[in-house]
Amino acid sequence: MDTSNQQQYSQPPVIAGHEIVVDQHGRFSLSAIFRASGEGRGKEPSYWTVTKQAKELIAEAEAQSKNSWIEDGEPVSPIKTIRGGKTPGTYAHELLAISYAGWISPKFQLQVNQVFLDYRMGKLQAAEQQKALPNPLSPRHQRGIQKAVARRCQALPEPARRSAYSRLYGHLKDRFEVGSYKDIDDSRYTEALGAVQSFELEGDWLEADREPGAATFTDEDLSDLYILLCHVYHLHAKWKGSRIEEAMRILESPVASRMCEHLDMAQTFTNRLARAKGELMEVSRRRLGMNYGLLPIH
């Protein structure tokens, strides 16, 4: 296999945020292409290689490789599956890789084909360099963060506001590992807004200024509310404890950050309501005969 052109590129092609690993023979990772497609397990390379079309195509490619794809006097197989090691997966010649993408979907084949063309022409080098440049929050998004922080803080008693501002901006810097909230990557603006909204502003400095609200719930309302709080509490625990969030981020699911924001916010309000309405929750527990440990109330 002729790999002279392939080896001149230091960066692998990228499809939908996934690097398509290339082996020393210039074969592309079908496993990486599958992950980039976002399809389910039924579109994995192992399902494609057993189809009649794939078998015929691979057989023809192997027949041609005997004469043209030679290395150290031996023909290089146009497709190979590596099990174990640092880069396991199925690797295939570019033409086979494009055919595999077409089996996944015609639209995806066009996308893969264009990326491979740009890769061959060296266009992806400049794109990767541009992608690596810092992209801080735009002025408009900076104002959006400022307004979100202000809304949270202005809702608090006046003596607690200054400390609340400091806590919120400190949380943003810690969460996104930046020196200033302005340095947060602009592509994560929505995530930053969610971090502001879900951050729990609690503590002795705030509790002293809070007035207890009046209890106006019926017993039936309390029962429904308590059950809802229990579900939120345990859902949040499973999300964090079972590493579901981590798994979704590894899969680069766009749902991961939104789910994290919603669950963190739900947990925040669950804790607030549980503390503010502790006595009412106790009434609901007694009415339903539930175990006290279902929803810890501090």
N, C-alpha and C positions, 0 to 999 in steps of 0.2 A: 504494500500500500504506500502511495506517495505521501509522505508526511512533511516534506520540506517546507511547504507554505504554512502548514498548520503550526509548526514549531516556532514560527517567528512571532506569534501573538502571545503576549505574557498573560493576558486576562482571558478567561473562558467566556463564551457567550452567555447572556443572561436573558431568561424568558420569564416574564411575570414575577420578577424578583428572585428567581431560582438560578443559581449558577449551573450551567450544563457542563459537567466535568468531561474533559477530553483525556484519553489515555495516551501512552507513548506511541501508539500506532495511529493516532488521529481518529480513533473511534469515539463517538459521542455516547454519553450515558443515557440510555433509554429510561432508566429509573428516575433520573433527574427530570427528563422531559415529562414523564408521567406526573410527577409532583407539580410541575409547572402548569399542567393542564387543569388541575383542580378537580379531576373526575374521581369517581369511586373505584374500588378495588377491581371491578370488572374490566377496567381499562388498563390494568397493569401489563407490563411487557410479556409476562408468561402466558397471558391469554391471547395475545397477538401472535406469538411465535408458533402456536399450534394451529392457526387458521390455514386453510388451503392456500390462500393468496400469499401469506407470509412464507410458507414452506417453499412455494415455487420461486418466490423472489430471492430467498436466501440461497436456494440451490443454484440459481443462475449466478448470483454474486460469488458463490464459492467456486463455481466453474471458471469464472473470469479471473478470480484471485490466483489461480494456479499459474497464470501467465503474467499478470500485471502487478499483483500485490505481493512483492517478495522482500524478505528481510533475512540477511545472513543465509541466503540460499534456500530458505524455506518459505512457502506461501503463508501469508497472514490471513487468518480467518476473518471474514467481514463481520462476524458477530461472535461475541463471547460473553459468558456469564461468570463473574468472579464471586465466589462465596468466601466471606471472611476478609480479614485484612483491613487496611485503612479506607479503601474505596471499593466496597462491594457493590455489585449490581450488574446489569446487562449493558454491554457496550457494543455499538454497531457503527458500520460505515455510514457516512452522511446520507447517502441515498436511501439506505434502509431506515435511518432515523426519521427522514422526512416521510417515508411511506408509513411508518408507525404512527406518526403524528396525524396523517390523513385518516388512518383507521380510527383514531380517537374522534376526530371531527374534521370536516373540510375547512372550517374556519380556523381551527387550530393549526392545520397543516400550512395554510398561507402565512400565519404568524411565524411559525418555526422557520419556514423557508426564507422569509424576509430577514429574520435575525441571522440565519446562517450566511446569507448573501452579504449582509453588512459586516459580519464577522470576517469573512474572506477578504473584504475590501478594506478592512482596518478601521471602519467607521465607529465600531464599538469602543475603541480605545479612547477617543475623544469624549464619547458619551459617559464612560466610566469616570474619567477625570472630572468632568463637569458635575457628576453625581456626588463626588467626594467633597466638593466645595461646601463650606458652611452655608446653611440656609436658615438664619434666625427668623423669629417671628416678624411678620410685616408690621408696619406702623398701625394698620387697621386692626390686626389681631392683638397687638400689644394693648390697644385701647379696649378691646373686648375682654381681655384678662383683667385689666384694671377695673372695668365696670362690674365684672362678676365678683371680684374680691370686695369691691365697695358695697355691693348689694348684701353680701353675707355679713359684713362688719357693721353696716349701718342698722341692721336689724337687731343688733345687740344693745344692751344698756350702754350709755355713753362712757362710763368708766372702763369698760372692757374693750372698747373698739381699738385703741392703740395696740394693745397686746395681740388682738385678733389679726390685725393687719400683718404684724410681724410673724405670727404663727403661720398664716396662709402663704405668704411669700417664701418663708423658710421651707414650708412643705413642698412647694413647687421646685425649689432649688435642689432639695434632697431627692425628690421623686425622679427628676429628669437629669440629675447630676450636672448641673450648670452653675456658673458663677452668678448669673442673674436670670430672672424669668424671661428677659428679652432674648436670651441665647437659646431658648427652647426651639427645636427644629420646627419650622412652620408647618410641616406635614402632620405634626402631632398637636395642632392647635385644639382640635375637638377633644382629644384626650386630656389636654391641660385644663380645659373648661370643666370637664368631668371631675378632675382632681380637685378643683376649687369647690365645686358644688358638693362633693361627697366627703370632704374633709370634716372630721368631727371636732367642732369647737366646744370642748368641754373642759371642766376643771373647777377647782375651788373658787378661782377668780370670777367665774361666770355664774356658778350655782348661787352665790350669795345675792345676786341681783335678779334672780328669776322668781316670779310669783307663780304659785301653783294655780293651775286652771281648775275650773269647776267641772265636776263629773256629771255629764248629761247623758251617758250611754244607758240603754236598757240592758237587761241580762242577756237577751238574745244578741244584741250588738256586741257585747263583751265576748260572748262565746265565739262568734264569727271572727272577731278581731284577734282573739287569742290564738285560734287555730291558724290564721294567716301569719301571725308573728312567728309561730312555731315553725311553719314551713319555710319562711324567709331565713330564720336562724339556722336551720339545718341545711338548707340549700347553700347558704354562704359558707358554712363549715365544709361541706363536700367540695365546693368549688376551690377552696383554698387547700384543704387537707389532702384531697385526692389528686392534686396537681393537675386539675382539668385545664386551668388557665395556662399553665406552662406547656401542656401538650398542644393546645390550640395555637399558642404563639409559635411553637416549633413548626407546626403545619402552616404557619403564616396565614391563618384564617382572619379575614377582616372583622369577623364577629368577636374575636377575643377581647379587644380593647373596649368595645361597646358593652359586652357582657360584664366585664370587670367594673366599668363605671356604674352600670345599673345595680349590680349586686352590692358594691360598696355603698352606694347611696341608700339602697334598701336596708342594709344592715345598720347604717347610721341612724335612720329614722326609726328602725326597730328598737335600737338601744335607747333612743330618746323617749319614745313612747313608753317603753317598759319602765324606765325610771320615773317618768312623770305620772304614770298611771299604775304604779305598783299595787296599790290597794285594790283597784278595780280588777287587775289581772288576777289577784288572789281570789276575789269573788268568783271570777270565771273558772279558775282552776277547781275550786270546790264544787261548783255547779256541774262541771263536766267530769269530775272525778279523775283528773289527770295527774300524772306524776309531777312533782314540783320541779324535777330536773329537766323537764322538756324545754323550758325557756328560762335560763338563769336571769334573775333580776337583781341588779346591784343598787 
